[in-house]
Amino acid sequence: MKVAYIFSTSGHTASYKLGKMILPQLEEHRHGAEVVGLFFFDDNTFVLRKGDPLGERLSKVAQEQNILLMLCDQCANERGLAESDGNGGYKAVGTVEGVRVGCFPDLYAALEGNPPDQVITL
């Protein structure tokens, strides 16, 4: 089964649930489902700042396991993690390697070639 996670709950959702539960399982190849995408909202976007230990680990796993890392464009822009790309969209700045920025239509397009069977919102 393929899954995508959306981190939308304020607080320590990404740092705790992702950092203490999901990421260790992914690193140890024992998560039980193929993760195809992770989408971050609000302050959860800070997890993917360049130099953040959790973000750096996540970037490595995402590259190894072909997992999409995407930040909500408006959330990232408000937090200094995105800037205009000059074409009406945004690009990531100050983030770990491999991060994309977009809105739901961008998420759908990015996952089109490898769609999840389930989407889990945390």
C-alpha positions in Angstrom: 0.0 0.0 0.0 1.2 3.5 -0.8 0.5 6.4 1.6 1.0 10.2 1.6 1.0 12.1 4.9 -0.3 15.7 5.3 1.0 17.5 8.4 -1.6 20.1 9.1 -2.1 20.1 12.9 -0.4 22.9 14.7 2.1 22.3 17.4 4.7 19.5 17.3 2.9 17.2 14.9 5.8 16.9 12.4 8.6 17.0 14.9 7.0 14.4 17.2 4.9 12.1 15.1 7.2 12.2 12.1 10.4 12.5 14.1 9.7 9.9 16.8 7.5 7.5 15.0 7.4 7.6 11.2 10.9 8.6 10.2 12.7 6.0 12.4 10.5 3.3 10.8 11.4 4.6 7.3 15.1 4.7 8.2 14.9 1.1 9.3 12.7 0.0 6.3 9.9 -1.2 8.7 7.1 1.4 8.2 4.8 -1.2 6.6 3.6 1.0 3.7 5.4 2.8 0.9 5.4 6.5 1.6 5.1 8.5 -1.6 4.7 12.0 -0.3 4.8 14.3 2.8 3.1 17.7 2.6 3.6 20.3 5.4 1.4 23.1 6.6 1.8 26.0 9.0 4.7 25.7 11.5 5.3 22.1 10.5 7.2 23.6 7.5 10.1 24.5 9.9 11.0 20.9 10.1 12.5 21.2 6.6 14.8 24.1 7.3 18.3 23.6 6.1 20.4 22.4 9.1 17.5 21.1 11.1 18.6 17.6 12.2 15.1 16.1 11.6 14.9 17.8 8.2 18.3 16.6 7.1 17.5 13.0 8.1 14.2 13.3 6.3 15.8 14.7 3.1 18.2 11.7 3.0 15.4 9.2 3.4 13.2 11.0 0.9 16.0 10.9 -1.7 16.7 7.2 -1.1 13.1 6.1 -1.1 11.7 8.5 -3.7 9.4 10.4 -1.3 8.0 13.8 -2.3 8.7 16.5 0.2 6.4 19.5 -0.3 5.6 22.7 1.7 2.4 24.6 1.4 3.4 27.6 -0.7 1.6 30.3 1.4 2.8 28.7 4.7 6.4 28.5 3.5 6.4 32.0 2.0 5.1 33.5 5.3 7.9 31.7 7.2 10.7 32.7 4.9 11.1 29.2 3.4 9.9 30.2 -0.1 10.0 33.0 -2.6 8.4 33.9 -5.9 9.7 31.9 -8.9 8.7 34.8 -11.2 6.0 32.7 -12.9 3.2 32.9 -10.3 4.6 30.1 -8.2 7.1 29.7 -5.4 10.4 28.0 -4.9 12.0 26.7 -1.7 14.7 28.7 0.0 16.7 27.8 3.1 15.4 24.3 3.1 17.0 20.9 3.0 17.7 19.3 -0.3 14.8 18.1 -2.4 12.0 20.2 -1.1 9.3 21.5 -3.4 6.7 24.2 -2.7 3.2 24.3 -3.9 -0.5 24.1 -3.4 -2.9 21.1 -3.6 -3.0 21.2 -7.5 0.9 21.0 -7.4 0.7 18.1 -4.9 -1.7 16.2 -7.1 0.4 16.8 -10.2 3.6 15.7 -8.3 2.0 12.5 -7.1 0.2 11.7 -10.4 2.9 9.3 -11.6 3.1 7.5 -8.2 -0.3 8.1 -6.5 -1.0 7.0 -2.9 -3.7 4.5 -2.0 -4.4 6.4 1.2 -3.8 10.0 2.4 -3.3 10.4 6.1 -3.7 13.8 7.8 -1.9 14.3 11.0 
